Amino acid sequence: MTREDVFRAIDSERDYQELAKQDSTRPDILEEFHAGDTLAAIQYNLNKALDAWYKEPAPYNNSLVYLRKIAGLTVQLGEKYGMPERELQTI
């Protein structure tokens, strides 16, 4: 999978997250996420990813579902608060 493919998957997760906000039957989807809410959701999904990883063989498809969610949550947080760029240093 290329980097572009991975970014596309994360972008599709963000689209899903935005659509889920319109579903009133989803109390786990908050309209207004704060940093702490997002960190808690990341931790929750990380725990689920670890549990799935422990129970499955490579290529860890179930774990990667949760990592896609975490990446989407991270992007959502960056959209709200900004994301500092990594300074690249030449070697």
C-alpha positions as CSV (number, residue, x, y, z in Angstrom):
1,M,0.0,0.0,0.0
2,T,1.4,3.4,-0.9
3,R,1.4,6.4,1.4
4,E,-1.3,8.0,-0.8
5,D,-3.4,4.9,-0.3
6,V,-3.0,5.1,3.5
7,F,-3.9,8.8,3.4
8,R,-7.0,8.0,1.4
9,A,-8.1,5.5,4.0
10,I,-7.6,8.0,6.8
11,D,-9.5,10.6,4.7
12,S,-12.4,8.1,4.3
13,E,-12.4,7.6,8.1
14,R,-12.7,11.4,8.6
15,D,-15.6,11.4,6.1
16,Y,-17.2,8.6,8.1
17,Q,-16.7,10.5,11.4
18,E,-18.4,13.6,10.0
19,L,-21.3,11.6,8.8
20,A,-21.6,9.8,12.1
21,K,-22.2,13.2,13.8
22,Q,-25.6,13.3,12.1
23,D,-26.6,9.9,13.7
24,S,-28.5,10.7,16.9
25,T,-28.4,7.0,17.9
26,R,-24.6,7.3,18.4
27,P,-23.9,8.7,21.9
28,D,-20.2,7.9,21.3
29,I,-19.9,10.5,18.6
30,L,-19.6,14.0,20.0
31,E,-20.4,17.0,17.8
32,E,-17.8,19.1,19.6
33,F,-14.6,17.2,20.4
34,H,-12.2,18.7,22.9
35,A,-8.6,17.6,23.2
36,G,-9.3,15.4,26.3
37,D,-12.3,13.8,24.6
38,T,-10.1,12.9,21.6
39,L,-7.3,11.6,23.7
40,A,-9.7,9.4,25.6
41,A,-11.2,8.1,22.3
42,I,-7.7,7.4,21.0
43,Q,-6.8,5.5,24.2
44,Y,-10.1,3.5,23.9
45,N,-9.3,2.6,20.3
46,L,-5.7,1.8,21.1
47,N,-6.8,-0.6,23.7
48,K,-9.1,-2.3,21.2
49,A,-6.3,-2.4,18.6
50,L,-4.0,-4.1,21.1
51,D,-6.6,-6.6,22.1
52,A,-7.3,-7.4,18.4
53,W,-3.5,-7.6,17.7
54,Y,-3.1,-10.1,20.5
55,K,-5.7,-12.4,19.1
56,E,-4.9,-12.3,15.4
57,P,-2.1,-13.2,13.0
58,A,-0.4,-10.9,10.6
59,P,-1.4,-8.7,8.7
60,Y,-3.5,-7.6,11.7
61,N,-6.5,-6.4,9.7
62,N,-8.7,-5.9,12.8
63,S,-6.0,-4.0,14.6
64,L,-5.5,-1.8,11.6
65,V,-9.2,-0.9,11.6
66,Y,-8.7,0.7,15.0
67,L,-5.4,2.4,13.9
68,R,-7.4,4.0,11.0
69,K,-9.9,5.3,13.5
70,I,-7.0,6.7,15.7
71,A,-5.5,8.4,12.7
72,G,-8.8,9.9,11.8
73,L,-9.3,11.2,15.4
74,T,-5.8,12.6,15.3
75,V,-6.6,14.4,12.0
76,Q,-9.8,15.7,13.5
77,L,-7.9,17.1,16.5
78,G,-5.3,18.7,14.2
79,E,-8.1,20.3,12.2
80,K,-9.5,22.0,15.3
81,Y,-6.3,23.0,17.1
82,G,-3.7,23.0,14.3
83,M,-0.8,20.6,13.8
84,P,2.8,21.6,14.1
85,E,4.9,20.5,11.2
86,R,7.9,18.3,11.7
87,E,11.2,20.1,11.1
88,L,13.3,18.0,8.8
89,Q,17.0,18.0,9.4
90,T,19.5,16.9,6.8
91,I,21.8,14.1,7.8
